[in-house]
Amino acid sequence: MRLKRSSQGLVGVDITSATVKLLELGRHAGGLRIDSYAVRPLREGAVVERRIRDKSEVVDALQRAVEHAQLRSRRAVVAVPNSAAITRVVSFPASLSDDDIEARIQMESDKHIPFPLNEVAFDFQRLGRHPRYDDQQEIMLVACRLQDIDTLTSTLDAVGLEVVAVDVEGFALERVCRALQASQDDEGDEDDEGGGSTALVDIGANLCAFHVLKGGRIVYSRDSLCGGRQLTDAISRHYDMSFDEAGRAKRRGGLPDDYRQAVLLPFVDTLIQHIGRSLQLYYTSAGQQQVRRLILAGGSSALPGFAERLRAQSGLEATLANPFTHMRVDSRLNVGALAADAPAMLTACGLAMRALS
């Protein structure tokens, strides 16, 4: 769904296996302003691999998030997971207009989309002239099953949010990562030839996603089965707690004195091993550019000592992601809570930035 540049606020809605996140951005003095946000937990199994399995539970959590956020806008952007999107770069004659390209995609859909055309929604973007053939243009084609889009839009519609665009999770991450890189004072040479690449390490509830970015685009991705729930499981086993009790103890603190040595550091070291393995596989399969810098995101990225330990063991610069560094914050919001949640808000932020940045 195409969305033209707009001055109106947008609400990015990120639905993961553990939480529902809302972030509302608006324009202010040539920049962006955070108007409202909310994070609300989801029950286990309500969302599996970013696909909604228990719609009523997601609607309930989303309703609580909407009520807490006190949104100014009801215009929302949501994303399908990367696994649900079909992305292709195709070549068409440079003379074709947008209408011609759309008609050509429909006519040749069986070449590019492995589903019947009446079961998918698709969109495209011109990437420019073909690097070898001047009479051709490259087109980014993205398609998704209609049922995936319908599930998301009907869920948001149930809480009074108007879906004005459906994005892809990876595109939202690229958008916010470009902003993160641009905000760094020393970022001018980051993507020059020989200057190396940046890796985004996004630690969710169940997965550690490793993305390598070059020129603002994700060029390599790998998921590892390691996330915040494994730490909760370890707390539960070590201290003979229920999973819910362990989760509350992890969030609120107050664990016994041996928690750091007995539970936290072993988990952190396991996480670092997964990141190291992802780096090695990147270099083996696709790594023409050395990774110079790690951006840490996700709910478990701010674990005490994690960034420092990762820097020491990898020899790479590792920093916590904060997409809000150069944004104004509405006076109603708790700045401390927003800063604590910032590393987990990348996808929501990238969605809310669509047509605003």
C-alpha positions in Angstrom: 0.0 0.0 0.0 1.6 3.2 -1.1 1.7 6.2 1.2 2.7 9.7 0.1 4.7 12.0 2.3 2.4 13.5 4.9 2.5 16.1 7.7 -0.1 14.2 9.7 1.0 11.9 12.6 1.4 8.2 12.1 1.2 5.3 14.6 3.7 2.5 14.1 2.3 -0.8 15.4 4.7 -3.6 16.0 3.2 -7.0 17.1 5.8 -9.5 18.3 5.6 -12.8 20.1 6.0 -11.1 23.5 4.5 -7.6 23.2 2.4 -5.1 21.3 4.2 -1.8 20.8 2.7 1.5 19.6 4.7 4.6 18.7 3.1 7.8 17.4 5.3 10.3 15.5 4.5 13.8 14.2 6.3 16.6 12.7 7.9 19.5 14.7 10.1 22.3 13.5 11.5 20.4 10.6 12.1 17.2 12.6 10.1 14.5 14.3 8.3 14.5 17.6 7.3 11.5 19.7 3.6 12.2 20.5 2.8 9.0 22.4 3.9 5.4 22.9 2.9 2.2 24.7 4.2 -1.3 25.3 1.9 -4.1 26.5 2.7 -7.8 27.0 1.1 -10.7 25.2 0.3 -14.1 26.5 2.5 -17.0 25.4 1.4 -18.4 22.0 -0.8 -15.5 21.0 1.7 -14.6 18.3 4.1 -17.2 16.9 6.9 -16.1 14.5 5.2 -12.7 14.2 2.0 -14.3 13.0 -1.2 -13.8 15.0 -2.6 -17.1 16.4 -4.9 -15.7 19.1 -6.6 -12.6 17.6 -8.7 -11.9 20.7 -5.7 -11.7 23.0 -3.8 -9.4 20.5 -6.9 -7.2 20.2 -7.1 -7.0 24.0 -3.5 -6.1 24.4 -3.7 -3.6 21.6 -6.8 -1.9 23.1 -4.9 -1.5 26.4 -1.9 0.0 24.6 -4.2 2.4 22.7 -5.9 3.5 25.9 -2.6 4.1 27.6 -1.0 6.0 24.7 -3.9 8.4 24.4 -3.2 8.7 20.6 -3.7 11.9 18.7 -3.9 10.1 15.4 -5.6 7.0 14.4 -3.7 6.5 11.2 -1.5 3.4 11.6 1.2 1.6 9.7 1.8 -2.1 10.5 4.2 -4.7 9.0 4.1 -8.3 7.8 7.1 -10.3 8.8 9.9 -10.8 6.3 9.0 -14.5 6.0 5.5 -13.5 4.7 6.8 -11.2 2.0 8.0 -12.2 -1.4 10.6 -9.7 -2.6 12.1 -9.7 -6.1 14.2 -7.2 -8.2 13.0 -7.4 -11.8 13.9 -5.6 -15.0 11.5 -3.8 -17.3 11.9 -1.4 -20.2 12.9 2.1 -18.9 10.0 3.6 -21.0 7.3 2.0 -18.9 5.0 4.2 -16.7 3.7 3.1 -13.3 0.5 1.9 -14.9 2.4 -0.1 -17.5 4.6 -1.7 -14.8 1.6 -2.7 -12.8 -0.1 -4.2 -15.9 3.2 -6.0 -16.8 3.5 -7.5 -13.3 -0.1 -8.7 -13.4 0.5 -10.3 -16.9 3.7 -12.0 -15.8 2.7 -12.7 -12.2 3.4 -16.5 -12.6 7.1 -15.7 -13.2 7.6 -13.7 -10.0 4.9 -14.7 -7.5 4.4 -18.4 -6.4 0.7 -17.9 -5.6 -2.4 -17.1 -7.7 -2.6 -13.4 -8.3 -6.1 -13.1 -6.8 -4.6 -14.4 -3.4 -1.9 -11.7 -3.1 -1.4 -8.0 -2.8 1.6 -6.5 -4.4 3.4 -3.2 -4.8 6.6 -2.0 -6.5 9.2 0.7 -6.4 11.5 2.0 -9.1 15.2 1.5 -8.2 16.6 3.3 -11.2 18.4 2.4 -14.4 19.8 -1.1 -14.8 23.5 -1.0 -14.2 24.4 -2.8 -17.4 21.5 -2.1 -19.8 20.6 1.6 -20.2 17.2 0.8 -21.8 16.1 -1.2 -18.8 15.0 -0.1 -15.3 15.2 -2.2 -12.1 11.9 -2.6 -10.1 11.6 -3.8 -6.5 8.5 -6.0 -6.4 7.0 -7.0 -3.1 4.0 -9.3 -2.7 2.2 -10.9 0.3 -0.8 -13.1 0.7 -4.0 -11.2 1.2 -4.9 -13.3 4.2 -1.9 -12.1 6.1 -2.8 -8.5 5.4 -6.4 -9.0 6.3 -5.5 -10.5 9.7 -3.4 -7.5 10.5 -5.8 -4.8 9.2 -8.9 -6.4 10.9 -7.0 -6.6 14.2 -6.2 -2.9 14.1 -9.6 -2.0 12.9 -11.1 -3.7 16.0 -9.4 -1.1 18.2 -10.3 1.9 16.0 -7.0 2.2 14.1 -7.1 3.0 10.4 -4.4 1.1 8.5 -3.1 3.5 5.9 -0.1 1.3 4.9 1.1 -2.2 5.3 4.9 -2.4 5.3 7.5 -5.2 5.5 9.4 -5.6 8.8 12.8 -5.5 7.1 12.0 -2.2 5.3 11.0 -0.6 8.5 14.3 -1.7 10.1 16.2 -0.3 7.1 14.4 3.0 7.4 15.2 3.5 11.1 18.8 2.2 10.8 19.5 4.8 8.1 18.4 7.4 10.5 20.5 5.9 13.3 23.6 5.9 11.1 23.0 9.4 9.9 22.8 10.6 13.5 26.3 9.4 14.3 28.9 12.2 14.1 31.5 9.9 12.7 29.3 8.1 10.2 30.5 9.9 7.1 32.9 7.1 6.0 30.8 4.2 7.3 29.6 3.0 3.9 32.6 4.1 1.8 34.4 1.3 0.0 36.6 -0.5 2.4 35.0 1.2 5.4 33.1 -1.8 6.5 29.5 -2.5 7.3 27.2 -2.2 10.3 25.4 -5.2 11.8 22.1 -4.9 13.7 21.6 -7.4 16.4 17.9 -7.5 17.4 17.3 -9.7 20.5 13.7 -10.6 20.8 11.8 -13.0 23.0 12.7 -16.1 21.1 15.1 -15.1 18.4 18.3 -13.2 18.0 18.1 -11.6 14.5 21.4 -10.7 12.9 21.3 -8.2 10.0 24.2 -6.7 8.0 23.5 -3.4 6.5 25.4 -1.8 3.6 24.3 1.5 2.0 21.2 1.6 4.2 20.0 -1.8 2.9 20.0 -5.2 4.6 22.3 -7.4 2.6 22.4 -10.4 4.9 20.1 -11.8 7.7 20.2 -14.8 10.0 18.1 -15.8 13.0 19.3 -17.7 16.0 17.1 -19.5 18.5 18.2 -17.4 21.5 16.2 -14.7 23.1 14.8 -13.2 26.3 12.5 -16.2 27.1 15.6 -18.4 27.4 16.8 -16.1 30.2 13.4 -16.3 31.9 13.5 -20.1 31.6 16.9 -20.2 33.2 15.7 -18.0 36.1 12.7 -20.3 36.5 14.8 -23.4 36.7 17.5 -22.1 38.9 15.2 -20.5 41.5 12.3 -23.0 41.2 9.9 -20.3 40.1 7.0 -20.5 37.7 7.6 -18.9 34.3 5.4 -15.9 35.1 7.1 -15.4 38.5 10.5 -15.5 36.8 9.4 -13.0 34.2 8.2 -10.6 36.9 11.5 -11.0 38.8 13.5 -10.4 35.7 11.6 -7.2 34.9 11.5 -5.8 38.5 14.8 -7.0 39.9 15.2 -8.3 43.5 16.7 -11.6 42.4 19.2 -13.3 44.8 22.8 -12.1 45.0 24.1 -15.1 42.9 21.9 -14.1 39.9 24.6 -12.4 37.9 27.2 -15.2 38.1 24.8 -18.2 38.2 22.2 -17.1 35.5 22.8 -13.8 33.8 26.4 -14.1 32.6 26.0 -17.7 31.3 23.1 -16.5 29.2 25.0 -13.4 28.0 27.9 -15.6 27.0 25.5 -17.9 25.1 24.1 -14.9 23.3 27.5 -13.7 22.4 28.4 -17.1 21.0 25.3 -16.9 18.7 26.3 -13.5 17.5 29.9 -14.7 16.8 28.5 -17.7 14.9 26.3 -15.4 12.8 29.4 -13.2 12.0 31.4 -16.2 10.9 28.6 -17.5 8.7 28.2 -14.0 7.2 31.9 -13.9 6.3 31.7 -17.4 4.9 28.6 -16.9 2.7 28.4 -13.2 1.8 31.0 -11.2 3.7 32.8 -9.0 1.2 32.7 -6.1 3.7 34.0 -6.4 7.2 31.6 -5.6 10.0 33.0 -2.7 12.0 30.1 -1.9 14.3 27.2 -3.6 16.1 24.0 -1.9 16.9 22.1 -3.7 19.7 18.3 -3.7 19.7 15.5 -5.6 21.2 14.2 -6.1 24.8 17.3 -8.0 26.0 19.9 -5.8 24.4 20.2 -3.7 27.6 21.1 -6.6 29.9 23.7 -5.4 32.5 27.2 -6.0 31.2 26.1 -7.4 27.8 27.4 -4.6 25.6 30.7 -4.3 27.5 31.2 -8.1 27.3 30.4 -8.2 23.6 32.8 -5.4 22.9 35.6 -7.2 24.8 35.0 -10.6 23.2 34.3 -9.4 19.6 36.7 -6.5 19.4 33.9 -4.5 17.7 32.2 -1.3 18.6 28.8 -2.2 20.2 26.2 0.4 21.0 22.6 0.3 22.2 20.1 1.5 19.6 18.2 4.6 20.4 16.1 5.9 17.5 14.9 8.8 19.5 18.2 10.6 20.1 17.4 13.6 17.9 13.6 13.6 18.3 11.6 15.9 20.5 9.4 14.2 23.2 5.9 15.3 24.1 5.8 16.7 27.7 3.2 14.1 28.7 5.7 11.2 28.3 8.0 9.7 30.8 11.4 10.3 29.3 13.2 7.7 31.5 10.7 4.9 30.6 10.9 5.9 26.9 14.7 5.7 27.0 14.6 2.3 28.6 12.2 1.0 25.9 14.0 2.6 23.0 16.2 -0.4 21.9 13.0 -2.5 21.5 11.1 0.2 19.5 13.1 0.1 16.2 10.4 -1.6 14.1 7.6 0.6 15.5 9.7 3.6 14.9 10.6 2.6 11.4 6.9 2.1 10.7 5.9 5.4 12.2 8.6 7.2 10.1 7.1 6.1 6.9 6.1 9.2 4.8 7.2 11.4 7.7 11.0 11.2 7.5 
